[in-house]
Amino acid sequence: MENAPKETNEKLLKLAKRRVLLKKSIKWHVIIYLIINAFLCVVYYLTTPDGYFWPMWSMAGWGLGLIVHVVVVCSVLSSTRNRQNAVEKEYQMLQKDYDRDSD
């Protein structure tokens, strides 16, 4: 695929941009999770330090959502990588068949 058409290069560039955005979405989700839950812990310790630790519900619920987000993004990234590898192998196989038939 050295001489890939411009359309293929554009598709690959679009796919690369999408993958970068997916990776950044996880990064920002983790950062916001940590900031908000740290803030809730500060509020807890300032208002009821010996009381019921209510921030755990935010941490647990949002943490579950964060885990789901990571799993979904990882599966999407893995599937695009696997699909690209499969396309590359298929292309090489077809290229070999074409070259053999041309001789």
Stockholm file with secondary structure:
# STOCKHOLM 1.0

chainA/1-103         MENAPKETNEKLLKLAKRRVLLKKSIKWHVIIYLIINAFLCVVYYLTTPDGYFWPMWSMAGWGLGLIVHVVVVCSVLSSTRNRQNAVEKEYQMLQKDYDRDSD
#=GR chainA/1-103 SS CTTCCHHHHHHHHHHHHHHHHHHHHHHHHHHHHHHHHHHHHHHHHHHCTTSCCTHHHHHHHHHHHHHHHHHHHHHHHHHHHHHHHHHHHHHHHHHHHHHHHHC
#=GC SS_cons         CTTCCHHHHHHHHHHHHHHHHHHHHHHHHHHHHHHHHHHHHHHHHHHCTTSCCTHHHHHHHHHHHHHHHHHHHHHHHHHHHHHHHHHHHHHHHHHHHHHHHHC
//
